[in-house]
Amino acid sequence: MVGKNEASFARAPNMQEDLTRSPSYTVTCDDYVHVVEFSPFSSGSHASLLAYGGNQYVVVGTCLFQEEDVEVEGVQFNVLRAFHHDLRVDALAWSPESRLDRIPTIRFCTAAADRKLRLLTSDLQDRHEVKVMEGHTSYINHLVFEPTEGKQIASVSDDHTCRLWDLDGNETAVLRLRSPGLSVCWHSQEVFKLMVAEKKGTIRFYDLVTQQAILSLDCGHSGPLMSADWCLANTIKVGAVVGNDWLIWDITRSSYPQEKRPAHKDKARLFRWSIANENLFATTGCPGKISSQVFIHHLGHPQVGADSWQTRPAATLCSSQLLIIFSRLVAACDDRLISCRIGPQLAPDAAPLCGRR
């Protein structure tokens, strides 16, 4: 299958500059790609686990980068299994229990348009189990596993709730929100701390023992919050996109952002921190725009505005999800996955991924 649109990767010190180059690596997919997620956890092998979701399938594979194996030229992508999914995949999260060493175990959770979560577990051979979780009454925007043992899942929805689930599919807690929940993040080490970002511009941190908010951040009045992320490399940092801008907080200093800068002309859609470098993050424009971009930002190099990866005008969806890993960014664009190398000047102190077990 040939991709619908040709894409390029470009350096953009400002939003007006248009210097382009070809992607480092492209994977053509048999289904329209709506989400793509690397597992942020160790797979027990040199390769990283990756899953992408389309209209009817979730495909699980491994990616091996040249930074991980000098014998690899660019990126090596291998499909492990395709899982049938009754509906379009709107969101996806990896469990830390997914590993390829010893007895292989793949576990991830998806959200679909029927307002249900599906927990999929497989040994990549004969055993394949799906548990359906019901409770949300509107669109599910984001979900995440508890990162140390993976025994709980948190999800946020347009129904003004954040819900917690166990692996048996039981709803264990409901946090009532004041507006739609757009993003949810678990503390990487303290399992009783959860961050929930709401569309109206408030980010709250919850103590899951008391189920009470213990801290809140305010975006101001620049527009609806669309996405937020908790920096795993330095958990005092939180980032978000609101309107056209990206915002950064140091949660030890103030409830208001310490940095705020314009990112996208036609509003920003997603914010993601690098899992290896606390100064590196990415933002995307809104899917469906004539020209949708991904910008790579480095806080330590203000003279370098960003890297820009942009589709040609025919594109209808670009970068519904993205993750920076090592010095590469992987994004979804129509029926392809595209990997692009981030220039070393943007990530001079990038460290190898330290997977959590």
C-alpha positions in Angstrom: 0.0 0.0 0.0 1.3 3.4 -0.9 0.9 6.3 1.6 -1.8 8.9 0.8 0.5 11.8 1.5 4.2 12.4 1.3 5.7 13.8 4.5 8.9 15.6 5.3 11.0 16.5 8.3 12.3 20.1 8.6 14.1 22.5 10.9 12.0 25.5 11.8 13.7 28.1 14.0 10.5 30.0 13.7 7.0 29.1 12.5 7.5 30.8 9.1 10.7 29.0 8.0 10.2 26.1 5.6 13.3 23.9 5.2 12.5 20.2 4.6 14.1 16.9 4.3 12.8 13.3 4.0 11.8 11.2 7.0 14.4 8.8 8.3 12.1 5.8 8.2 8.6 5.1 7.1 6.3 2.0 7.9 3.4 1.6 5.5 0.4 0.2 7.3 -2.7 -1.8 6.1 -5.1 0.3 8.1 -5.5 4.0 8.8 -3.4 4.9 11.8 -5.1 6.8 14.6 -2.8 6.3 17.5 0.8 5.1 18.0 2.5 4.4 21.3 5.9 3.2 22.3 6.0 1.3 25.6 7.8 3.6 28.1 8.9 0.4 30.0 11.7 -2.0 29.5 10.7 -4.9 27.1 13.4 -7.2 28.5 15.2 -7.1 25.1 17.2 -4.5 23.2 14.2 -3.6 21.1 11.4 -1.3 22.2 7.7 -2.3 22.0 5.4 -0.2 19.8 1.7 -0.5 19.1 -0.4 1.4 16.6 -4.2 1.4 16.3 -6.4 1.8 13.3 -10.0 1.4 12.4 -10.2 -2.3 13.1 -6.8 -3.5 14.3 -4.1 -2.9 16.9 -0.7 -3.9 15.6 2.1 -4.7 18.0 5.7 -4.7 17.0 9.3 -4.0 18.0 11.5 -1.1 17.0 15.3 -1.3 17.2 17.2 1.9 16.7 20.8 2.5 15.7 21.4 4.1 19.0 20.6 0.8 20.6 22.4 -1.5 18.2 25.2 -0.2 16.0 24.5 -3.0 13.4 21.1 -1.5 12.7 20.8 0.9 9.9 18.3 3.6 11.0 15.4 1.7 12.5 14.4 -2.0 12.4 10.7 -2.6 12.7 9.2 -6.1 13.1 5.5 -6.9 13.5 4.7 -9.3 16.3 1.0 -9.6 16.0 -2.1 -7.9 14.8 -5.1 -7.9 17.1 -8.6 -7.4 15.8 -10.4 -4.4 17.3 -14.1 -4.1 16.7 -14.1 -0.3 16.6 -11.6 2.5 15.8 -8.9 2.9 18.4 -9.0 6.3 20.0 -6.4 5.9 22.7 -3.9 3.3 23.8 -1.7 2.6 26.8 1.0 0.0 27.6 1.3 -2.0 30.7 4.7 -2.3 32.4 4.0 -6.1 32.5 4.6 -6.3 28.7 7.9 -8.0 28.2 9.6 -10.2 25.6 12.0 -12.1 27.8 11.2 -15.3 29.6 7.6 -16.1 28.7 6.5 -13.2 26.4 3.6 -11.2 27.7 1.8 -8.4 25.8 -0.7 -6.3 27.7 -2.2 -3.0 26.7 -5.5 -1.1 27.1 -7.5 0.7 24.4 -10.3 3.2 24.4 -12.9 3.3 21.6 -15.9 5.3 20.4 -18.4 3.1 22.3 -17.1 4.6 25.5 -15.5 1.3 26.6 -12.0 0.3 27.6 -10.6 -3.0 26.4 -7.7 -4.7 28.2 -5.9 -7.1 25.9 -3.4 -9.7 27.2 -1.5 -12.1 24.9 1.4 -14.5 25.0 1.8 -13.9 21.2 0.8 -17.5 20.6 -2.3 -19.3 21.8 -3.4 -17.3 24.8 -5.4 -14.1 24.0 -7.8 -12.4 26.4 -9.9 -9.3 26.1 -11.7 -7.7 29.1 -14.2 -4.9 28.4 -14.6 -2.2 31.0 -17.8 -0.1 31.1 -18.6 3.0 33.1 -17.8 6.1 31.1 -20.8 7.9 29.6 -18.9 10.0 27.0 -15.8 10.0 24.9 -12.6 8.7 26.5 -9.7 11.0 25.9 -6.7 9.4 27.5 -5.7 6.4 29.7 -2.6 5.2 31.5 -1.4 2.2 33.5 0.1 2.5 37.0 3.8 2.4 36.1 5.4 0.2 38.8 3.3 -3.0 38.7 0.6 -2.2 36.2 -2.2 -3.4 38.4 -4.4 -0.3 37.9 -5.6 1.8 34.9 -6.7 5.4 35.0 -8.9 7.0 32.3 -10.3 10.4 31.7 -13.4 11.4 29.7 -15.7 14.1 28.4 -18.1 12.9 31.1 -16.2 15.0 33.7 -14.7 12.0 35.4 -11.4 10.2 36.0 -12.0 6.5 36.7 -9.7 3.9 38.1 -9.9 0.2 37.2 -8.3 -3.0 38.3 -7.2 -5.7 35.9 -10.4 -7.7 36.5 -12.3 -4.9 34.8 -13.8 -3.5 38.0 -14.2 0.3 38.5 -12.4 1.0 41.8 -12.7 4.8 42.1 -14.3 7.8 40.4 -12.8 11.3 40.7 -15.4 14.0 39.8 -14.0 16.7 37.5 -15.3 20.2 36.7 -14.8 19.9 33.0 -13.8 17.2 30.5 -10.7 15.3 31.4 -8.1 15.5 28.6 -4.9 13.9 30.0 -4.0 11.7 32.9 -0.5 10.8 34.2 0.8 8.6 37.0 3.8 9.6 39.0 6.7 7.4 37.9 7.6 6.2 41.4 4.9 7.3 43.9 1.9 5.2 42.9 -0.6 7.1 45.0 -0.1 10.4 43.0 -2.1 11.0 39.9 -2.2 14.1 37.6 -5.4 15.0 35.8 -5.7 17.8 33.2 -9.1 19.4 32.5 -10.2 21.2 29.4 -11.1 24.4 31.3 -7.4 24.9 32.1 -6.9 23.3 35.5 -4.3 20.6 36.2 -4.9 18.8 39.5 -2.7 16.3 41.4 -4.6 13.7 43.5 -3.7 11.6 46.5 -5.3 8.3 45.6 -5.5 7.1 49.2 -7.8 10.0 50.2 -9.0 10.6 46.6 -8.5 14.3 47.2 -6.7 17.0 45.2 -3.4 18.0 46.9 -2.1 20.5 44.4 -3.5 22.4 41.3 -2.0 24.3 38.4 -3.7 27.1 36.4 -3.2 27.7 32.7 -4.8 31.2 32.7 -7.3 32.3 30.1 -5.5 31.7 26.8 -7.9 29.1 25.6 -9.0 25.5 26.3 -6.3 23.0 27.5 -5.9 20.2 25.0 -3.1 18.1 26.4 -0.7 17.9 29.3 2.2 15.7 30.3 4.2 15.0 33.5 7.9 14.8 32.8 9.2 11.3 33.8 12.8 12.5 33.7 12.1 15.3 36.3 8.7 15.1 38.0 8.7 18.7 39.1 8.1 19.7 35.5 4.7 19.7 33.8 3.9 20.8 30.3 0.7 21.5 28.4 -0.7 23.0 25.2 -3.4 25.6 25.5 -4.8 27.4 22.5 -1.8 28.1 20.3 0.8 28.0 23.1 2.9 25.6 25.0 3.3 26.1 28.8 5.8 24.8 31.3 5.4 24.6 35.1 7.9 24.0 37.9 5.4 22.7 40.5 7.6 23.6 43.4 7.5 27.3 42.5 4.1 28.5 41.4 0.6 27.3 40.3 1.1 29.5 37.2 3.4 28.5 34.3 7.0 29.7 34.4 7.2 29.6 30.6 4.7 30.2 27.9 5.4 30.6 24.1 3.4 30.3 20.9 3.7 26.9 19.2 1.2 26.5 16.3 -0.8 28.9 14.2 -3.9 26.8 14.0 -4.0 25.7 17.7 -1.9 23.0 19.4 -3.3 19.5 20.0 -0.7 17.4 21.9 2.2 17.9 24.3 4.7 15.1 25.1 7.9 15.1 27.1 10.9 13.1 26.1 11.2 10.1 28.3 15.0 10.4 28.2 15.7 14.2 28.4 13.9 16.6 30.8 14.5 19.6 28.4 13.1 18.0 25.2 9.5 18.0 24.3 7.2 17.9 21.3 3.9 19.6 20.3 1.5 18.9 17.5 -1.0 20.9 15.6 -4.6 19.8 15.3 -5.4 16.9 13.0 -7.6 17.8 10.0 -5.8 21.1 9.3 -4.5 21.7 5.8 -1.0 21.9 7.2 -0.4 20.0 10.5 3.0 20.2 12.1 5.1 18.6 14.8 7.5 20.9 16.6 10.4 19.6 18.7 11.5 22.1 21.4 14.5 22.2 23.6 14.4 24.4 26.8 18.1 24.6 27.1 18.6 26.1 23.6 16.4 29.1 23.1 18.3 30.1 19.9 17.0 26.9 18.3 13.2 27.2 18.1 12.2 23.8 17.0 12.3 21.0 14.5 9.2 20.9 12.3 7.7 17.9 10.6 5.0 18.8 8.2 2.6 17.1 5.8 1.8 18.4 2.4 -1.7 20.1 1.9 -3.4 16.8 1.0 -3.0 15.5 4.5 -6.1 15.1 6.6 -4.6 13.6 9.7 -1.0 13.9 10.9 0.4 13.0 14.3 -2.5 11.9 16.4 0.1 10.6 18.8 3.8 10.9 19.2 6.7 10.0 21.5 10.3 11.1 21.6 12.6 8.3 22.3 16.4 8.7 22.2 17.0 11.2 19.4 14.0 10.1 17.3 10.4 11.0 17.1 7.7 8.6 15.8 4.4 9.9 14.6 1.2 8.6 12.9 0.2 10.0 9.6 -2.7 8.5 7.7 -1.7 4.9 6.9 2.0 5.2 7.8 4.3 5.5 10.8 7.1 8.0 10.3 10.3 8.1 12.3 12.5 11.2 12.2 15.9 11.8 13.7 16.2 14.8 16.0 19.3 16.8 15.4 22.0 16.4 18.1 22.1 20.1 18.7 18.5 19.7 20.1 19.4 16.9 22.4 23.0 17.2 23.5 22.4 15.6 26.9 20.0 12.9 25.8 20.5 9.7 27.7 19.6 6.1 26.8 16.2 5.0 27.8 16.2 3.5 31.3 13.2 1.2 31.3 11.3 0.7 34.6 10.4 -2.8 35.7 
